[in-house]
Amino acid sequence: MTAVSPSGAVTATGLMDGRVIQVALSRQVTSLTEAELADEVVTTCALTSRQAEAAQHYLLATWMRELGQDPASTRSFLEHTIGLPTPETVISEKARMLADYYSGTE
């Protein structure tokens, strides 16, 4: 999983289990304050982890559906018992992050 900060200054890559294994910085980081850079690193790493969790949710839900399990029950179990967000949830979180960035209200 890979996520890029809205400014493009930070790219985070993670494993399927949500662990971030690499953070790459572009030359744009020189124009950021330390606090801005820290915020972009933390936010981008969190998004990478959430994307991985959503991928886990998708795979497990697909397998459970193929095994004949009820999709609504499976979704509830994965979301509320295990704590894996749906892909739609993560898309919404990413949209909010972008909206906050472009409105200047991070």
VOPAFI-553661 format. One record per residue (C-alpha): x, y, z. Coordinates in steps of 0.1 Angstrom, whole numbers, padded with zeros to 4 digits, always signed. Layout:
<pts>
XYZ;...
</pts>
This chain:
<pts>
+0000+0000+0000;+0012+0035-0008;-0002+0069+0001;+0010+0103-0010;+0004+0135+0010;-0018+0161-0007;+0012+0184-0012;+0032+0155-0027;+0060+0161-0002;+0056+0127+0016;+0051+0092+0003;+0045+0063+0027;+0046+0026+0017;+0033-0001+0039;+0027-0038+0041;-0006-0055+0039;-0007-0057+0078;-0006-0019+0080;+0030-0015+0091;+0048+0014+0073;+0081+0002+0059;+0093+0033+0040;+0087+0071+0040;+0101+0090+0011;+0104+0128+0011;+0104+0150-0020;+0123+0182-0024;+0091+0201-0015;+0098+0193+0022;+0123+0222+0022;+0094+0246+0020;+0076+0231+0050;+0081+0239+0086;+0090+0211+0110;+0055+0210+0123;+0040+0209+0088;+0064+0181+0078;+0056+0161+0109;+0019+0165+0103;+0022+0153+0067;+0044+0123+0077;+0020+0112+0105;-0011+0118+0083;+0003+0100+0053;+0015+0070+0073;-0019+0067+0090;-0036+0067+0056;-0012+0040+0043;-0021+0019+0073;-0059+0025+0069;-0056+0016+0032;-0040-0017+0042;-0067-0024+0068;-0094-0017+0041;-0077-0041+0018;-0077-0068+0045;-0114-0061+0050;-0121-0064+0013;-0102-0097+0010;-0118-0113+0040;-0153-0101+0030;-0148-0116-0004;-0137-0149+0009;-0165-0151+0035;-0191-0143+0007;-0176-0171-0014;-0180-0194+0016;-0217-0185+0017;-0216-0161+0047;-0241-0132+0050;-0224-0101+0036;-0240-0077+0062;-0230-0099+0091;-0195-0103+0078;-0192-0065+0073;-0204-0059+0108;-0180-0085+0122;-0150-0072+0103;-0157-0035+0111;-0169-0037+0147;-0154-0068+0162;-0121-0069+0144;-0118-0032+0137;-0111-0033+0099;-0125-0003+0081;-0144-0008+0048;-0128+0005+0016;-0156+0030+0014;-0147+0043+0049;-0111+0048+0040;-0121+0066+0007;-0142+0089+0028;-0114+0096+0052;-0090+0103+0023;-0116+0127+0008;-0119+0145+0041;-0081+0148+0044;-0079+0163+0009;-0108+0186+0016;-0092+0198+0048;-0058+0203+0030;-0073+0223+0002;-0095+0244+0024;-0066+0251+0047;-0083+0239+0079;-0062+0208+0087;
</pts>
